[in-house]
Every structure is written in C-alpha cells, then in structure tokens.
Amino acid sequence: MGKFIYEGAIKVDFDDRELAHLQLVIGSKLARGESFHFTWKDDPSIGDGRTSVWLHPRCTLVFKFYRAGRPQLNRAWIEALASSANSPTGLTLVPEPTRAADDDREAALL
C-alpha cells in the first residue's frame, strides 16, 4: 500500500498501482497550472463517507510508494482518470478498465 499525503495533514492509503496512475494524472494537471477537486471513498474503519481535497499548483503533495519498482501503467485507466479529473466534480478513483495486449505495449512506453 502506498500513501497519498496532502498538505502534510491528510494521509490516505492507495494500492501502489492506483497511486502510480493517480500521480501521473494529478501531476499532469498541476504542471499545466490546473486546479481541481480530488475525492475518494474513506476506508470503512473511519466511517462510510468520502474525503475531497482541492488540488492546486501550490499545494504540497507526497506520493509514498510501498514498493521500489514502478507498476505497469494502463493507458485506458490514465485516460479514464484524466476524464474524471476534467469533469465538473473533479478526480475520483474510477475502476481500472480491462487491458488489452496492445495497451500493455503502449503503456510500457509511458
């Protein structure tokens, strides 16, 4: 499990693979100077709610990965997450689309 840390105060666990995809999408939007909401479902141990943070180019983010290796990226998932991030409600962790063999070869180039 990796960890997403927002402004040093909010810390949430994500699978390393999820976190790698989120990092790419979030980093791309922030590099373009875009601000947006990022919302996720809270772990049942802290309730059945959700948390939303406002991401902007000056916010402090940490992406802490459990494993040293880079997970393989899925282009279709990156596109789905980017589409979510560009929506009026902002980025949410959408389920990973099924990957085709061609997608795997393309993702290796990312």
N, C-alpha and C positions, 0 to 999 in steps of 0.2 A: 504494500500500500504506500502510495506517495502522499504528499501533503501539499495543499494549496494554502498559502498564508497571505492574508490581505491586511495591509497596514499594520503588521505585527500583532494584531489582536484577534482576528478571526482566522481560525485554523480548521480545515476540513480535510478528511481523508478521501482520496480517489485512487482507484487502481492505477498503477504506473502507465498502463496503455491509455486509459481515459485521460490521465493528466498530460501525457505527451501530445495528444490531439488538441486538448484544451489550450495548452501552451502555444501551439502553433497558431491557432485561430485568434486567441487573445493577443498574442504578440504582433500578429499581422495588423489587427485593427488599431492597436495602440501606436504602432510605428507610423500609421497614416494619420495619427492625431485624432482618432475617433473615440468618443466616449459612449458607453452603453452599460446596461444592467447585465449582471450575471446572476442567475438564480439556480439553486439546486435544492433537491429534497433532503431534508435533515435525516440523520440516522435515527432509527426508532428509539434508540437509547436516550435521546434528548427531546423526544416528542415526535409527533407525526406531522410537523409543519415543514416550512421551507425557509430558506435564507436568500436574500437578494442583496448584492453589493453593487455600487456604482463604480465602474472601472473607467479610469481616465488616464491620459498620458503621464500625469504626475503622481499617480498612486504607487505605493510600494507593494510589489508582489514578490512572492517567493514560490518557486515550484521545486519541491524537495522530493526526489525520486528514491524509492527504496533500493532498486537495483541499479548497478552501474551501466549496464548495457542499454542501448536505445531500442525501444519497442518498434516493431514494423508499423508503418503508418498506412492507413486505408484512405485513399483519395476520396472515395464516396462519403466516408464519415466526415472528413475535413469539410467537404462541400456542404453536407447537411448541417454541421455545426456552424459554418460561416453563414448559411442562410438563416439559421436561427438567430445568430448574433446581429444580423442585419434587419431583423423584424422589429416592429414597434415594442414588443415585450422583451427583447434582448436575448442573450445567450442562455440556453438551457441545455443540459446534457441529454441529447436525443440518443436513442438506441443506435448501435452500430449496424449499418446496412450490411447485407451479405456481400462478401468479397468474391470477385471473380478472379481467375488466374491472371488476366490482363491487368487488373487493378493492382495485384501484388507486384507485378513487374514495374508498373508505373510508380507505385509508392516507394519502391526501393530507390528511385531517383530523387525523391524529395529530400 
